[in-house]
Amino acid sequence: MAQITRRKLSQSRWHMQPARLAMLLVLFALVALWTARTITNTAVDNPNTALELIHPRVETVLDHPDFYVYPRQCATPEKATVASVTGCYPGATLQKPWQLARNNMSAERLSFCDDLADNKNQPLTWKALQQCWSGRRMATKFTGDDKQEDQEQQTYEIHVIGERNSGTKWLQQELSQCFPRDLSSKIRIRCHRDFLRSKHFFQPPVRGVYANNIVIAIVRDPIEWVAAMREKPYHMPYHMAGFDKATKKMLAIPLDWETFVQRAEWTYPQTSPHDLNVLQSKTQNSVACVQGFSFDQVTPCIFDNSTIPTSKWRGHMPIYELSRDTPGKPFANLLKLRSDKILNFVVEIPLLMQLGGYWVVRYEDLLRDGTRPLLEQMADMMGIGLPQVCRPQPPRPERIGHREIPEGFRQWIEEHLVLETEQLLGYR
């Protein structure tokens, strides 16, 4: 009798499970609806708090107690030279990283790098980037010998920076896989997708000694990059056609290339309610904008309207960086933005900041050679061997230039390239 009763109870519970499941689904839907409304209402009432909900804070070197941004006082130079960098930041000290590694450099290489510092008007080249300021910068206490009892744990912070659609996510994943956080009892490595700001945006040179911070800048062929920016328009909703609401992920719909280039001026045409209030109250000089920009450095300053679904803010909220030459004015086109950002990532940051290490890599080189050469360089900078857990990606040369790009689109890109900065990267 007891056995039958237990069986009936079991069957009763089984038949009640669909009802319970339905109740749970309804409860989940109500919670999701409440969360969405909370974020949306917060966006209207307090845009900064809404952004914090969508963009969780990432610890970066901005937390350093000696944090101070060097003011920029120049127009973007026509040529990439040491003189143009020092002239733009008169308060900063020119770093000579090759001097720290002079004992491991050939006399010819050392002379080549010293000549760059002495002849500051000499245009920089891809060879200069590789020979003179890519590599390890500063000695550390860590020797690589895990048996030394008196040795303190050494921590390294690896930061990846690069424009959208340049391979930053892939590179950061490779580094995180190869260098786990707790590599041993004596060394700890943290790989970040951000640096002073989010990885895609201008990084302001800051004062201080960051001996444990290694910065890796990744760049991509200009034609492939512009084509990818059209297809995947992150943080540039004015340069996309909308969202495909028929798909679950609401993927971005790219513009046709002719419309994309017609919207050449790099800006967002709509003024957000928040920004209108700032302009009317004339408080531009005191307001803090997204990513720590000032009001004349980005548009919109704070995005707080409903033209973009809240669920898509993380990747598509408009963040249009403004010209550094004429504050408050947009870049003439996407390639002007690219040129100025190359100078920032590849020249200003490594020559003005006291970093523990720096490397600039081309996306195509990673595809052609695989990721092992770069990972070995990172390991060498930290004074360790390549960890056994590391699984470098093999070469994938077939992915180089695989995208079909209309001839008219290709021609427009070529006509608007800034040759000096493209030559700096060895692309022209």
FENBELVEN-V674286 format. One record per run of one state. SS is the DSSP state (@ for helix, = for strand, . for the rest). FROM is the first residue (numbers start at 0). TO is the last residue. If there is no record, write none. Layout:
ss & from & to
SS & FROM & TO
SS & FROM & TO
This chain:
ss & from & to
. & 0 & 0
@ & 1 & 44
. & 45 & 45
@ & 46 & 53
. & 54 & 59
@ & 60 & 62
. & 63 & 67
= & 68 & 68
. & 69 & 80
@ & 81 & 87
. & 88 & 95
@ & 96 & 99
. & 100 & 100
@ & 101 & 103
. & 104 & 105
@ & 106 & 117
. & 118 & 124
@ & 125 & 131
. & 132 & 133
= & 134 & 135
. & 136 & 152
= & 153 & 160
. & 161 & 166
@ & 167 & 177
. & 178 & 180
= & 181 & 183
. & 184 & 185
= & 186 & 191
. & 192 & 192
= & 193 & 193
. & 194 & 196
= & 197 & 197
. & 198 & 204
= & 205 & 205
. & 206 & 207
= & 208 & 218
. & 219 & 220
@ & 221 & 230
. & 231 & 235
@ & 236 & 238
. & 239 & 240
= & 241 & 242
. & 243 & 250
= & 251 & 252
. & 253 & 255
@ & 256 & 261
. & 262 & 264
= & 265 & 265
. & 266 & 271
@ & 272 & 280
. & 281 & 288
@ & 289 & 291
. & 292 & 296
= & 297 & 298
. & 299 & 308
@ & 309 & 315
. & 316 & 318
= & 319 & 320
. & 321 & 329
= & 330 & 330
. & 331 & 332
@ & 333 & 351
. & 352 & 352
= & 353 & 361
@ & 362 & 368
. & 369 & 370
@ & 371 & 380
. & 381 & 395
@ & 396 & 398
. & 399 & 405
@ & 406 & 415
. & 416 & 417
@ & 418 & 423
. & 424 & 427
